[in-house]
Amino acid sequence: MGYETAGLLLVSFLSQLHAFISLVLSPKPMSIFVPESPRLLLAANSTIPTMLKQILAKLPRKSSKNQNYPDGSNATADLSNNGSFTNTCNVISSRLNVMKKMSSSIFPTSNGDMIQPHIPFKDVQNSEKPRLLISKLNLCSVIYDFNDQDKDNAEKDQKRQVLVEILDFLASDSVKLTEPAMSAICKTCGDNLFREFPPKYSNSPRGETEDEDPWFDPAWSHLQLVYEILLRFVSLSSLDPKIAKQYIDHSFLLRLLNLFDSEDPRERDCLKSVLHRIYGKFMVHRPFIRMAVSNIVYRFVFETEKHNGIAELLEIFGSVISGFALPLKKEHKVFLSRVLIPLHKPKSVGSYHHQLTYCVVQFIEKEPKLTSVVINGLLKYWPVVSSQKQLMFLSELEELLEMIRTDEFEKIMVPLFRRISCCLDSYHFQVAERAHFLWNNEHIHHLIMCNRQVLMPIVFSSLQHNSKNHWNRNVLNLTQNVIKMFNEVDEQLVFSCQSKFEEDKSATTVVAERRRLTWEHLETAAAATTTCAVSC
């Protein structure tokens, strides 16, 4: 009867243990560290060891093969008790199964402890693949130092292999991620990507020094795979943005945008693809992304004038602007006037001018009446010293004038052609040539000739100066061609402008001569005063 008694005591012990666990984990919170019910806890803690001792005491000692019991019967007589002992064991087994299920529901095991990360995906069942994915992602959250090429080489190769396995797993169109898997992907990507960049030793903005070699991140063998995993994750057709936005939140996006300042062009290119896909999929984040990019531009234009990713950000927004609905919202017009137009100011505009022009042109195509706003902005930030910036501005100006309407052109033609007149007689021959090329554009030529009564007197003095004094032969020929165009359209106007030019030149000569005589008189008077003072 020893086994049966011990079994019954074990069942009772398990029941007491179940009651204790239920008491500790009951919905009504009760801290085991605060003495709210010390008697109950003390009784439970003292009962469990006591019952264990009773169970061990009731177990019979080990006996020999032919040992007889005190009543004279041998071991075969005890076979009649095996049935009751088997039933007791069955009861204990069923109770243990119940306790196991309850404990697994109360204390779930972590996913990383269940499956080793080195197991291939093909060796596990489909139901276990999400947990294996999380285990592999946790392994890839470990960061290694790539500045030391001889350190942790085996671990680096192992991590790269696991990253490739994760990327291949996400390549399947049928993959459906659980929320823990989404969280693990975002955590792993953040651990690998969000980092501090090395200090910048060059003081010149990117684009000013063309001979400067780009910097390449030594950890790119891992970073590239992590970027591809993130891109594949946000591109999944089964990804629900309403769920994923909990993990790709504002904090995640801000840190992702900060990475655009990387000096590695490969990283900026990957970021461009990722951010573009996030903007397209997470509509709820679009206003925040536009605001965050605006803040980056404000800081670049008005504070630092140093940022490596302006071109990539503008390239993204080129496609974003093309998708704006009509009529344009006030927010979008503010983005044009306060973000895009001031970007013409920095010295490093050459590194992103192509993308900037594309964005501005997209706005004009959406709403042509904004052309005058953009041209006035160009005149505000027009370069005076940098001839290279003048060439870029003239090129952009020609694109804008090709799309401008007549009524909008009339609003800005006077200040615009005053600036063009200065470019016509520039001593930098490329600037002068580029300004003359505006007359070769058919649409611009038509606008000028329709308003020649206003524009011809503004530019004629520069044309006359070039025809007699400019040092470059090509500029001389272009000037003669422009004057010839005006002569063919309105010869009388050219003659009138010529007469006005001669009058102004004579008046200027008279003023100059009068000024010279005044200075001579002052010098003579000053000399006489000095002589008188010395003689006295």
C-alpha positions in Angstrom: 0.0 0.0 0.0 3.1 2.3 0.2 2.9 3.3 -3.6 -0.8 3.9 -3.4 -0.5 6.1 -0.4 2.5 8.0 -1.9 0.5 8.5 -5.1 -2.5 9.9 -3.2 -0.2 12.2 -1.3 1.4 13.4 -4.6 -2.0 14.2 -6.1 -2.9 16.1 -3.0 0.5 17.9 -3.2 -0.2 18.9 -6.8 -3.6 20.2 -5.9 -2.1 22.3 -3.1 0.6 23.6 -5.6 -2.1 24.5 -8.1 -4.1 26.4 -5.5 -0.9 28.3 -4.5 -0.1 29.3 -8.1 -3.7 30.4 -8.7 -3.6 32.4 -5.5 -0.4 34.2 -6.5 -1.5 34.8 -10.1 -5.1 35.6 -9.4 -6.6 38.6 -11.2 -6.9 40.4 -7.9 -3.3 41.6 -7.5 -1.5 40.6 -4.4 2.2 41.2 -4.0 4.2 38.4 -2.3 6.5 41.0 -1.0 3.9 43.1 0.8 2.5 41.4 3.9 -1.2 41.7 3.0 -1.9 38.1 4.0 1.1 36.7 5.7 -0.7 33.8 7.4 -1.9 32.4 4.1 1.5 32.6 2.4 3.3 31.2 5.5 0.9 28.3 5.6 1.3 27.6 1.9 5.1 27.8 2.1 5.2 25.5 5.1 2.7 22.9 3.8 4.6 22.2 0.5 7.9 20.9 2.1 6.0 18.9 4.7 3.9 17.1 2.0 7.1 16.3 0.1 8.6 14.7 3.2 5.4 12.6 3.7 5.5 11.4 0.1 9.2 10.3 0.4 8.5 8.6 3.8 5.6 6.5 2.4 7.7 5.1 -0.5 8.8 1.5 0.3 12.4 0.7 0.6 14.2 -1.3 -2.0 13.9 -5.1 -1.4 15.6 -8.2 -2.8 14.0 -10.5 -5.4 12.8 -13.2 -3.0 11.9 -11.0 -0.1 8.7 -12.0 1.8 6.3 -9.7 3.5 5.7 -9.9 7.2 2.5 -11.8 6.8 4.4 -14.7 5.1 3.3 -14.0 1.5 5.9 -13.6 -1.2 6.3 -10.9 -3.9 3.8 -12.7 -6.2 1.1 -12.1 -3.8 1.6 -8.4 -4.2 0.6 -8.6 -7.9 -3.0 -8.1 -6.9 -2.1 -4.6 -5.8 -0.6 -3.7 -9.2 -4.0 -2.8 -10.6 -4.7 -0.2 -8.0 -1.1 1.2 -8.3 -1.6 1.5 -12.1 -4.8 3.4 -11.6 -3.1 5.7 -9.2 -0.3 6.3 -11.7 -2.8 7.1 -14.4 -4.5 9.6 -12.1 -1.2 11.2 -11.3 -0.3 11.3 -15.0 -3.6 13.0 -15.9 -3.2 15.5 -13.1 0.4 16.3 -14.3 -0.8 16.8 -17.8 -3.4 19.3 -16.6 -0.8 21.1 -14.5 1.6 21.2 -17.5 -1.1 22.8 -19.7 -1.9 25.3 -17.0 1.7 26.2 -16.4 2.4 26.6 -20.2 -0.5 29.0 -20.4 0.5 31.0 -17.3 4.3 30.9 -17.9 4.8 30.7 -21.7 8.3 29.9 -22.8 10.2 32.5 -24.9 10.5 31.9 -28.6 14.2 32.2 -28.7 14.5 29.3 -26.2 12.3 27.0 -28.2 14.2 26.9 -31.5 17.9 27.3 -32.2 18.6 30.1 -34.7 21.1 27.9 -36.8 18.3 25.6 -37.9 17.4 26.1 -41.6 13.8 27.2 -42.3 13.3 24.1 -44.5 13.9 21.8 -41.5 11.0 23.1 -39.4 7.2 23.0 -39.8 5.4 26.0 -41.2 3.8 26.7 -37.7 7.3 26.9 -36.2 8.8 29.2 -38.9 7.7 32.5 -37.2 9.4 31.5 -34.0 12.5 30.4 -35.9 12.5 33.8 -37.7 12.4 35.6 -34.3 15.3 33.5 -33.1 17.4 34.3 -36.1 16.5 38.0 -35.8 17.6 38.0 -32.2 20.9 36.5 -33.2 21.4 39.2 -35.9 20.9 42.0 -33.3 24.4 41.5 -32.1 26.7 44.2 -33.6 30.3 43.5 -34.5 33.3 45.9 -34.9 34.3 46.1 -38.6 37.1 48.6 -38.0 39.1 45.6 -36.8 39.1 43.2 -39.8 40.7 40.4 -37.8 38.2 40.3 -34.9 35.2 37.9 -34.7 35.5 36.8 -38.3 33.6 33.6 -37.7 30.8 35.3 -36.0 30.6 38.0 -38.7 30.3 35.3 -41.4 27.7 33.4 -39.4 25.6 36.6 -39.0 25.8 37.3 -42.7 24.7 33.8 -43.5 21.7 34.1 -41.1 20.8 37.5 -42.7 20.8 35.9 -46.1 18.5 33.2 -44.8 16.1 35.8 -43.4 16.1 37.7 -46.7 15.3 34.5 -48.6 12.5 33.7 -46.2 10.9 37.1 -46.7 11.2 36.7 -50.4 8.2 34.3 -50.5 4.9 35.9 -51.5 3.0 33.6 -49.2 4.8 34.7 -46.0 2.6 36.2 -43.3 4.2 37.7 -40.3 3.0 37.7 -36.8 3.1 40.8 -34.6 6.1 39.5 -32.6 7.9 38.9 -35.9 7.2 42.4 -37.0 8.5 43.8 -33.8 11.6 41.6 -34.0 12.3 42.8 -37.6 12.0 46.5 -36.7 14.1 45.9 -33.6 16.9 44.1 -35.5 16.9 46.8 -38.2 17.1 49.5 -35.6 19.9 47.8 -33.7 22.0 47.5 -36.9 21.1 50.7 -38.7 20.6 53.4 -36.1 24.1 54.5 -35.1 26.4 57.5 -34.8 28.4 58.4 -37.9 32.1 59.0 -37.6 33.2 62.7 -37.4 33.4 64.7 -40.6 37.0 65.9 -41.2 36.1 68.0 -44.3 34.7 71.4 -43.7 33.5 71.9 -47.3 29.9 70.9 -48.1 29.5 67.9 -50.4 29.5 69.0 -54.0 32.0 71.9 -53.6 35.0 69.6 -53.7 34.5 67.3 -56.6 37.8 65.5 -56.2 37.0 64.3 -52.7 36.5 60.5 -52.5 33.3 59.2 -50.9 33.5 57.4 -47.6 32.4 53.8 -47.6 31.1 52.1 -44.4 33.3 49.0 -43.6 30.2 47.2 -42.2 28.4 47.4 -45.5 28.4 43.6 -46.0 25.9 43.5 -43.1 24.2 46.8 -43.5 23.2 46.1 -47.1 21.4 42.9 -46.1 19.6 44.6 -43.3 18.4 47.4 -45.6 17.2 44.7 -48.1 15.4 42.9 -45.2 13.7 46.2 -44.2 12.7 47.0 -47.8 11.4 43.5 -48.3 9.4 43.8 -45.0 7.7 47.1 -45.9 7.0 45.7 -49.5 5.2 42.6 -48.3 1.7 42.5 -49.8 0.4 40.8 -46.7 1.7 43.5 -44.4 -1.2 45.4 -42.7 -0.1 49.0 -42.2 -2.6 49.4 -39.4 -0.7 46.8 -37.4 2.8 47.6 -38.6 2.5 51.3 -37.8 2.9 50.3 -34.1 6.5 49.3 -34.9 7.3 51.7 -37.7 6.3 54.7 -35.7 7.4 58.4 -35.6 10.5 57.6 -33.5 11.6 54.9 -36.0 11.0 57.3 -39.0 13.0 60.2 -37.4 16.0 58.0 -36.8 15.6 56.6 -40.3 15.6 60.1 -41.8 18.7 61.0 -39.8 20.6 58.3 -41.7 20.3 60.3 -44.9 23.3 62.3 -43.6 25.5 59.2 -44.2 28.6 59.8 -46.4 28.2 56.4 -48.0 26.3 56.9 -51.3 25.2 53.2 -51.2 23.5 53.7 -47.9 21.7 56.8 -49.1 20.5 55.0 -52.2 19.0 52.2 -50.0 17.4 54.7 -47.7 15.8 56.4 -50.7 14.1 53.1 -51.7 13.0 52.3 -48.2 11.5 55.7 -47.4 9.7 55.9 -50.7 8.1 52.5 -50.0 7.1 53.6 -46.5 5.6 56.8 -47.8 3.6 54.9 -50.3 2.3 52.3 -47.9 1.8 54.1 -44.6 -0.6 56.9 -45.5 -1.0 57.8 -41.9 2.7 58.8 -41.7 2.8 61.0 -44.8 2.2 64.4 -43.1 4.8 63.5 -40.5 7.4 62.6 -43.1 6.8 65.8 -45.0 7.2 67.8 -41.8 10.3 65.9 -40.7 11.9 66.5 -44.1 11.0 70.2 -44.0 12.8 70.5 -40.6 15.9 68.8 -42.1 15.9 71.3 -44.9 15.3 74.3 -42.6 18.3 73.3 -40.5 20.4 72.7 -43.6 19.6 76.1 -45.3 19.5 78.4 -42.3 22.0 76.8 -39.9 24.6 74.3 -41.0 24.6 74.2 -44.9 26.0 70.7 -44.4 24.0 67.6 -45.3 24.8 64.6 -47.5 21.3 63.4 -48.4 19.4 66.5 -49.7 19.6 65.1 -53.3 18.1 61.8 -52.3 15.3 63.4 -50.3 14.4 65.7 -53.2 14.4 62.7 -55.5 11.8 61.0 -53.3 9.7 64.2 -53.2 9.9 64.5 -57.0 7.6 61.5 -57.3 5.6 62.6 -54.3 4.8 66.0 -55.7 3.7 64.4 -59.0 1.0 62.6 -57.0 -0.4 65.7 -55.3 -4.1 66.1 -56.0 -5.6 69.3 -57.5 -6.2 71.9 -56.4 -3.0 72.0 -54.4 -3.4 72.3 -50.6 -2.1 75.2 -48.7 0.4 72.9 -47.0 1.9 71.9 -50.4 2.3 75.5 -51.5 4.0 76.4 -48.2 6.4 73.5 -48.9 7.3 75.1 -52.2 7.8 78.6 -50.9 9.5 77.7 -47.6 11.4 74.5 -48.4 12.2 74.2 -52.1 12.8 77.9 -53.0 15.2 78.6 -50.1 17.2 75.5 -51.2 18.7 77.7 -53.9 20.6 79.6 -51.3 23.4 77.2 -50.0 26.8 77.1 -51.7 26.4 73.4 -52.3 23.3 73.7 -54.4 25.2 72.1 -57.3 25.1 68.7 -55.5 21.2 68.6 -55.7 20.2 71.3 -58.3 19.0 68.7 -60.8 16.6 67.1 -58.3 15.5 70.6 -57.0 14.7 71.8 -60.5 12.6 68.6 -61.1 10.6 69.2 -58.0 10.0 72.9 -58.9 8.9 71.9 -62.4 6.5 69.4 -61.0 4.8 72.1 -59.0 4.6 74.4 -62.0 3.0 71.6 -64.1 0.4 71.1 -61.3 -0.4 74.8 -61.0 1.1 77.2 -63.6 0.3 80.4 -61.8 3.0 79.5 -59.3 5.7 80.3 -61.9 5.9 83.9 -60.9 6.3 82.9 -57.2 9.2 80.6 -58.1 10.9 83.2 -60.4 10.7 85.9 -57.8 12.3 83.4 -55.4 15.1 82.8 -57.9 15.7 86.5 -58.2 15.8 86.8 -54.4 18.6 84.2 -54.1 20.4 85.0 -57.4 24.1 84.6 -57.0 26.4 87.6 -57.5 29.9 86.1 -57.2 29.6 82.4 -58.1 29.5 82.0 -61.9 28.7 78.3 -61.6 25.6 79.0 -59.6 24.6 81.7 -62.2 24.8 79.0 -64.9 22.6 76.7 -62.9 20.0 79.5 -62.3 19.9 80.4 -65.9 19.3 76.8 -66.9 16.5 76.5 -64.4 15.1 79.8 -65.5 14.8 78.6 -69.1 12.8 75.6 -68.0 10.4 77.7 -66.0 10.0 80.3 -68.8 9.1 77.5 -71.2 6.0 76.8 -69.1 5.0 80.3 -68.1 1.8 81.9 -69.3 1.7 85.4 -70.7 -0.1 86.9 -67.8 2.3 85.5 -65.3 5.3 86.6 -67.5 4.1 90.2 -67.5 4.1 90.2 -63.7 7.8 89.4 -63.4 9.4 90.5 -66.7 10.9 93.8 -65.6 12.9 92.6 -62.6 13.7 89.4 -64.4 15.3 91.1 -67.5 17.1 93.6 -65.3 18.9 90.5 -64.0 19.3 89.0 -67.4 20.8 92.2 -68.7 23.5 91.9 -66.0 24.2 88.4 -67.2 24.4 89.5 -70.9 27.5 91.6 -70.4 29.1 89.4 -67.8 32.9 89.0 -68.1 32.5 85.3 -67.5 31.9 84.2 -71.1 29.8 81.1 -70.2 27.4 83.2 -68.2 27.1 85.7 -71.1 26.6 82.8 -73.6 23.9 81.1 -71.5 22.0 84.4 -71.2 22.1 85.0 -74.9 20.8 81.4 -75.5 17.4 82.4 -74.1 16.7 84.1 -77.4 17.1 80.7 -79.2 14.1 79.3 -77.3 11.1 79.7 -79.4 8.6 80.3 -76.6 10.9 82.7 -74.7 11.6 84.5 -78.0 7.9 84.9 -78.6 7.3 86.3 -75.1 10.2 88.8 -75.5 9.0 90.0 -78.9 5.5 90.4 -77.7 6.8 92.7 -74.8 9.7 94.3 -76.7 8.5 97.8 -76.0 9.3 97.2 -72.3 12.2 94.7 -72.5 14.2 96.2 -75.4 15.2 99.3 -73.5 16.3 97.2 -70.5 18.7 95.0 -72.3 19.9 97.3 -75.2 22.7 98.9 -73.2 24.2 95.5 -72.4 23.9 94.4 -76.0 25.6 97.6 -77.2 28.4 97.2 -74.6 29.0 93.6 -75.7 29.1 94.5 -79.4 32.0 97.0 -78.8 33.9 95.9 -75.7 33.4 92.2 -74.9 36.6 90.1 -75.1 35.1 86.8 -76.2 34.4 86.3 -79.9 31.4 83.9 -79.3 29.7 86.4 -77.1 30.2 89.1 -79.8 28.6 86.9 -82.4 25.6 86.1 -80.1 25.1 89.7 -79.3 25.0 90.6 -83.0 22.4 87.9 -83.6 20.2 89.2 -80.8 20.3 92.7 -82.2 19.6 91.4 -85.6 16.4 89.6 -84.3 15.2 92.9 -82.8 15.9 94.7 -86.1 13.9 92.2 -88.1 10.9 92.6 -85.8 11.0 96.3 -85.0 13.7 98.4 -86.6 12.2 101.6 -85.4 12.4 100.5 -81.8 16.0 99.6 -82.2 16.8 103.0 -83.7 14.9 104.7 -80.8 16.9 102.6 -78.3 20.1 103.5 -80.1 19.3 107.2 -79.8 18.4 106.8 -76.2 21.6 104.9 -75.6 23.7 107.7 -77.2 21.9 110.4 -75.1 22.5 108.4 -71.9 26.1 107.9 -72.9 26.6 111.7 -73.6 24.9 112.5 -70.3 27.1 110.0 -68.5 30.2 111.6 -70.1 29.1 115.1 -69.0 28.5 113.9 -65.5 31.9 112.2 -65.4 33.6 115.3 -66.7 31.8 117.5 -64.2 32.9 115.1 -61.4 36.5 115.2 -62.6 36.5 119.0 -62.6 35.0 119.1 -59.1 37.7 116.8 -57.7 40.4 118.9 -59.4 39.0 122.1 -57.8 38.9 120.4 -54.4 42.5 119.2 -54.8 43.7 122.7 -55.8 41.9 124.3 -52.9 43.3 121.7 -50.5 46.8 122.3 -51.8 46.5 126.1 -51.5 45.3 125.7 -47.9 48.2 123.5 -47.0 50.7 126.0 -48.6 49.2 128.9 -46.6 49.4 126.9 -43.4 53.0 126.1 -43.9 54.0 129.7 -44.8 52.3 131.0 -41.7 
